[in-house]
Amino acid sequence: MKQAGSKNIFSFKYRLQRLKRDSNKWAILTLLILFLIVLPIVSIGVKLFSGPGETWSHIVDNLLLDYIGNSLFLIFACGAIVLLFGVSTAWLVARFEFPLRKQMEWLLILPLAIPGYIVAYAYAGIFDYGGTLQLILKAAGLPFVRFDIMNKSGLAFVLGISLFPYVYVSSRAFFLNQANNLMEASEMLGVGPVKTFFKLMLPMARPAIIAGLILVLMEVLNDYGAAKYFGVNTFTTGIFRSWFSLEEPETAVYLSALLIVIVFSLILLEKFQRRKLRFNSNRDNNMRLNRKQLSSKMQFVILLVVLLPVLLGFLLPVAQLIYWATLTYENVFNLYFLTISVQSFGIALLTAFVSVIIAVILIFFSKWSRLGFIKNIAKLGILGYAIPGAVVAIGIMIPTIFIDRWLIDIMDYLFNVDMGLILTGTLVALIYAYVVRFLAVAYNPIESTALKVSNAIPDSSNMLGVGNLRTFFKIEFPLIRTGIASAFILVFVDVLKELPLTLILKPFHVNTLAVKAYEYASDEMVMEAAIPSLFIIVTVMLPVIFLNRLLIK
Amino acid sequence: MKKVIFLIALVAFSACKNDNKKTGTSSDGEENVVNVYTHRHYAADQVLFKQFEETTRIKVNVINASADELIQKMSIEGAQSPADVLITVDAGRLTRAKDQNLLQPIESDILNRIIAPHLKDPENYWFGLTKRARIIAYAKNRVDSSDLSTYEDLASDKWKGRILIRSSENIYNQSLLASLIVNNGEDEARKWTESIVENMARSPKGNDRDQVKAVVGGEGDIAIVNTYYIGNMLNSENPEEVKAAEAVGIFFPNQNGRGAHINVSGAGVARYAPNKENAIKFIEFLISKQAQEVFANSNYEYPVNPIVKPAPLLQQWGEFKEDSLTLSKLGEFNKKAVLIFDEAGWK
């Protein structure tokens, strides 16, 4: 018999009551947005219940080991490369004064501007038979030593060198804003710079570094073009193979699910490791930064160290592209590219804007909602990044077509008019898909800066009777501005070079530079793809330079 | 910041507005259009689309993507699909589209008269536009062409460590194996595949052009590639590619038997084509002498229209006997081929 007044906190009824009490508008809005983002992924995931398809055992017997082995290799090898280049350059650029530092700051972001598969083609072109290296060696009278880059290690190198800026951008934001007071404290206590870096800065910067690293790893697992060209079997090539060559979407979904499991275990592993450490050191983060002045010899060494990844990830591939462009200029170039550039630019800008807003909403609304579980599931929004673009595209089409058909039926029933598809094949569906795909890119940098804003400020603001929204715009927004700027740049760059999803969902009349580059490359006209690729790079450069200013101010 | 937001809103607004206007009119059905989903991205195709627009006043709207993705797109779009014509670069994908109920048969005297029976669907669901042969490119200085004979012969021990061929991911390889399954039976085809894997000079990577370059670089002695890639390399802007293509000889296999394996790039009318008449006109145009000449001379493919001669370069290679296997069979055995590739460890 129940005693009056006491409540069983485990009872369903109590939980429901609590749910009702804590559900505020923020919680509901978060769930609504999350629903829209997760919907396409779920509509694919539903296929999981229809069984794995008859070739699943074929895949397990013949291919799965290879997929797992190669994907794990890429995770570790690329992880090592991006950490090495990303963190070291971020630290040097943030803390030391050296010649050309200002230029290096944005040059270091630019490797992201070249689509991964184009970098792969460029490197293959350099080391090819009859490639640039051979021509140079021949001109210098040296014997040609063939260096085969088209293998697993080569792939890890190419992907690593073109993706390290994710880590660079996120860790630099930390070093710029956070590190100063701690640095000074550490040095006043007589700890050397090397020890300070490894013992203090690196562990402190960990959330920021990991945020970038996770983006890199998701992108690596997602790569299709470069892996296919280099002949390396990965999960993503497997997903394409089983979906299209074996005609079994169910099997592809199983592989995608496994991929998602891998990505999520990585995220959880990191969360688990980090849970003991909680950093909240936002005090004094408006302290003026003073960069160290070293001897000019040391400055030169730093310049070289910073230059190396820029050289490998940007200057070399771009040089190869420019060389190809000079060969094919007459056949390929026309003014239509300018129109396409403007279209690509507009679409990327719009998507970046929408993604950033949604990321901010997810992060802050879930914070304001009092339901604990919302904070955890808000993270689901970033799932789209782990799924190959082509799969996301298909996932988008399932619900949008469904809504379209429903609207068509209603209009037909009510007004007897046939109005055709409204969402499918329009810019709306395309941008929706981009947001689903790239939300992680906006989410991670914003979250890592938002984590550093201690709750004390907004809490006191709340207590003084200021609402959440106003507090956000007056206090939190300025504090997380750098995170938002990074998010904006990264999404913008990603959309500009996005391919498989754009191919499937782009409306008639709309064209992007990446699509143009792909049209040539897929016909083995790699040299002809150089000019649209260079257009992508130029289009990316302008906002990167502009936003970089915003970032370091 | 306000300015930035305003700017973005402006761009966004104008982009949306622009788009609505365009799609609004094109989906009307009143305007004269044909919507083409194509896997072909050649410059020549764009020239042809322009010509078609000029002569018929029918506007050509194009979506470019790989055939697999286009088929997937059409199947999700279902009855609302705006697609009128599907163009792919292999017969296998067209057969797949037919099997998935995405195409419709069309009656056209012109198409039936001009296109040879094995180059189209027996029930007129799709029609070949251009042919390409999968041939052997050999190092002129290391291989005597009299040593070459058939695809089957490549499985013999004398080619150990000498064969270059790209990944089994590639549809042309899948179609080649499908043709071997049809011609020689599954067991023989499996043995053949295993032996080819043994005979490979390196693990498969790169595209067809890379295989030719690797022959010249000495990594292997023969490469299995499509004809038009050699044609394109010989006419490349890059002198090194020209040099590489010049260093290899072209050999059409199985000339004393069934003939060299060919594939077609082809087109079919979509099942729910909103502009069916235009779609038929469009395909008929692509088969016309005028259009076939453009195909033949720009991408080094063989025309399907017999009155059109191939490009001078291809004429130099001489006429060859082609396998007259009904190409729809390639689609039927495509999946089997992929399974055999995987089991044999052909990456």
Interface residues (C-beta under 8 A of the other chain):
Chain A: T55 H58 I59 N62 L63 A124 D128 Y129 G130 G131 L135 R146 M150 N151 K228 Y229 F230 G231 N233 T237 F240 R241 W243 F244 S245 L246 E247 W324 L327 T328 N331 Q343 G346 I347 L349 L350 F353 A390 A393 I394 M397 I398 I401 D404 R405 I408 G420 L421 T424 G425 T426 L427 P500 L503 I504 K506 P507 F508 H509 V510 V515 Y518 E519 Y520 S522 D523 E524 M525 M527
Chain B: I8 V11 A12 S14 A15 C16 D19 N20 K22 T23 S26 S27 N35 H41 Y42 A43 N61 V62 I63 N64 A65 S66 D68 E69 Q72 K73 I76 E77 G78 Q80 P82 R96 R166 S167 E169 Q174 S203 P204 K205 G206 N207 D208 R209 D210 K213 A214 V216 G217 Y229 N232 S236 E237 N238 E240 E241 K243 A244 N334 K335 V338 L339 D342 E343 G345 K347
